[in-house]
Amino acid sequence: MSKLDNLVQDFLAQKRIAIVGVSDRRETGCNLNYKKFKDAGYQVYAVNPHIPVFDGAPCYADLKSLPEKPDAVFMLTSPKVTEQIIAQCVELGIKHVWMHCMMGTKPGLAAGMTSVSPAAVEMCRANGIAVIPGSCPNQFLEPDFGHKMMRGLWRTFGFMSVN
């Protein structure tokens, strides 16, 4: 089993997950992840400082505003926001983080379509946070045909390894 697969298993073993970057303006990958985690039985918390409610539930401004500490954080945000969220993870003692990237886990791929910040990844590693720097939970959590295909393609082309 690859290091990425181990990180994914550990992340998916968590029960309370904060989903950072949901949107009420349009359907996004973050919204889909929120719904997939919720449908799979996870306790999910929506995080976006610009909306008060998401999918009929409270939406929180940041991780510090949540009613309880999440076990893990998934984010689909800009890399600058990712760095702010990781600082909150460090402060709160959150030990599992997943930064979305459409094109696997190789740095530099799809630069405009990633939440991964190299500085945030280093901050995670320096603070004992298990970090998945790229890819998408939808490729692993009851994946649909498209996400299964992406996972297979990214593995074939070597885009799904974590250093």
C-alpha positions as CSV (number, residue, x, y, z in Angstrom):
1,M,0.0,0.0,0.0
2,S,1.3,3.4,-0.9
3,K,2.0,6.2,1.6
4,L,-0.9,8.2,0.0
5,D,-3.3,5.2,0.6
6,N,-2.2,5.0,4.2
7,L,-2.8,8.8,4.7
8,V,-6.2,8.5,3.0
9,Q,-7.2,5.5,5.2
10,D,-6.2,7.5,8.3
11,F,-8.0,10.6,7.2
12,L,-11.2,8.6,6.4
13,A,-11.1,6.9,9.8
14,Q,-11.8,10.3,11.4
15,K,-15.4,11.0,12.3
16,R,-15.7,14.8,12.6
17,I,-14.6,16.7,9.5
18,A,-14.5,20.4,8.8
19,I,-15.1,21.2,5.1
20,V,-13.5,24.6,4.3
21,G,-14.5,26.4,1.2
22,V,-18.2,25.5,0.6
23,S,-20.1,27.9,-1.6
24,D,-23.7,29.1,-1.8
25,R,-23.2,30.8,-5.2
26,R,-22.5,27.7,-7.3
27,E,-22.0,23.9,-7.1
28,T,-18.3,23.2,-6.3
29,G,-16.1,20.3,-5.6
30,C,-16.1,21.4,-2.0
31,N,-19.8,21.2,-1.9
32,L,-19.8,17.7,-3.4
33,N,-17.2,16.6,-0.8
34,Y,-19.4,18.0,2.0
35,K,-22.4,16.0,0.8
36,K,-20.3,12.9,0.2
37,F,-18.9,12.9,3.7
38,K,-22.3,13.7,5.2
39,D,-24.0,10.9,3.2
40,A,-21.3,8.5,4.4
41,G,-22.2,9.2,8.0
42,Y,-19.5,11.7,9.0
43,Q,-20.2,14.6,11.3
44,V,-19.4,17.5,8.9
45,Y,-19.0,21.2,9.6
46,A,-19.2,23.8,6.7
47,V,-16.6,26.6,6.9
48,N,-16.8,29.8,4.9
49,P,-16.7,33.3,6.5
50,H,-19.0,34.7,3.9
51,I,-22.1,32.6,4.4
52,P,-24.1,31.9,7.6
53,V,-25.8,28.7,6.5
54,F,-24.9,25.8,4.1
55,D,-27.1,22.9,3.1
56,G,-29.5,23.8,5.9
57,A,-26.8,23.7,8.6
58,P,-24.8,26.5,10.3
59,C,-21.7,27.6,8.3
60,Y,-18.8,28.8,10.5
61,A,-16.4,31.6,9.8
62,D,-13.3,29.6,10.7
63,L,-12.2,26.5,12.6
64,K,-12.1,28.3,15.9
65,S,-15.8,29.0,15.6
66,L,-16.8,25.4,15.4
67,P,-18.9,24.0,18.3
68,E,-16.3,21.2,18.8
69,K,-12.8,20.5,17.5
70,P,-12.9,18.5,14.3
71,D,-10.8,15.3,13.9
72,A,-9.8,16.4,10.4
73,V,-10.0,19.2,7.9
74,F,-10.6,19.1,4.2
75,M,-10.1,22.3,2.2
76,L,-10.8,23.5,-1.3
77,T,-9.5,27.1,-1.1
78,S,-6.8,29.3,-2.5
79,P,-3.3,28.4,-1.2
80,K,-3.2,31.7,0.8
81,V,-6.4,30.7,2.7
82,T,-4.9,27.2,3.1
83,E,-2.0,28.7,5.0
84,Q,-4.4,30.5,7.3
85,I,-6.4,27.4,8.0
86,I,-3.3,25.4,8.7
87,A,-2.2,28.0,11.3
88,Q,-5.6,27.4,13.0
89,C,-5.1,23.6,12.8
90,V,-1.8,24.0,14.6
91,E,-3.4,26.2,17.2
92,L,-6.3,23.8,17.8
93,G,-4.2,20.6,17.7
94,I,-5.9,19.1,14.6
95,K,-3.8,16.3,13.3
96,H,-5.3,15.3,9.9
97,V,-5.5,17.7,6.8
98,W,-6.4,17.2,3.2
99,M,-5.6,20.0,0.7
100,H,-7.5,19.5,-2.6
101,C,-5.8,19.5,-5.9
102,M,-7.5,18.4,-9.1
103,M,-4.4,16.9,-10.7
104,G,-3.1,14.5,-8.0
105,T,-0.3,15.3,-5.6
106,K,2.6,16.5,-7.7
107,P,3.6,20.1,-7.0
108,G,3.2,22.5,-9.9
109,L,0.5,20.6,-11.7
110,A,-2.8,22.6,-12.2
111,A,-1.4,25.6,-10.4
112,G,-4.7,27.4,-10.7
113,M,-6.7,24.5,-9.5
114,T,-5.1,23.6,-6.2
115,S,-5.4,24.3,-2.5
116,V,-1.9,23.1,-1.9
117,S,0.6,25.6,-0.5
118,P,4.1,24.3,-0.1
119,A,4.5,26.5,3.0
120,A,1.3,25.1,4.5
121,V,2.5,21.5,3.8
122,E,5.8,22.3,5.6
123,M,3.9,23.8,8.5
124,C,1.8,20.6,8.8
125,R,4.9,18.4,8.7
126,A,6.7,20.6,11.3
127,N,3.8,20.3,13.6
128,G,3.0,16.6,13.4
129,I,-0.1,17.0,11.2
130,A,-0.7,14.1,8.7
131,V,-1.2,16.0,5.4
132,I,-2.5,14.9,2.1
133,P,-1.2,17.6,-0.3
134,G,-3.5,17.1,-3.2
135,S,-5.9,14.7,-4.8
136,C,-9.6,14.6,-3.8
137,P,-11.6,12.5,-1.3
138,N,-14.2,11.9,-4.0
139,Q,-11.6,9.6,-5.6
140,F,-11.6,7.4,-2.5
141,L,-14.9,7.8,-0.7
142,E,-17.4,5.8,-2.7
143,P,-16.1,7.3,-6.0
144,D,-18.3,7.7,-9.0
145,F,-17.0,6.6,-12.4
146,G,-15.3,9.9,-13.2
147,H,-13.4,10.0,-9.9
148,K,-12.4,6.4,-10.3
149,M,-11.0,7.2,-13.7
150,M,-9.1,10.2,-12.5
151,R,-7.6,8.2,-9.6
152,G,-6.5,5.5,-12.1
153,L,-5.1,8.0,-14.6
154,W,-3.2,10.1,-12.0
155,R,-1.7,6.9,-10.6
156,T,-0.7,5.7,-14.1
157,F,1.0,9.0,-14.8
158,G,2.7,9.1,-11.4
159,F,0.7,12.1,-10.1
160,M,-0.5,10.2,-6.9
161,S,2.6,9.8,-4.7
162,V,3.4,11.7,-1.5
163,N,6.9,12.4,-0.4
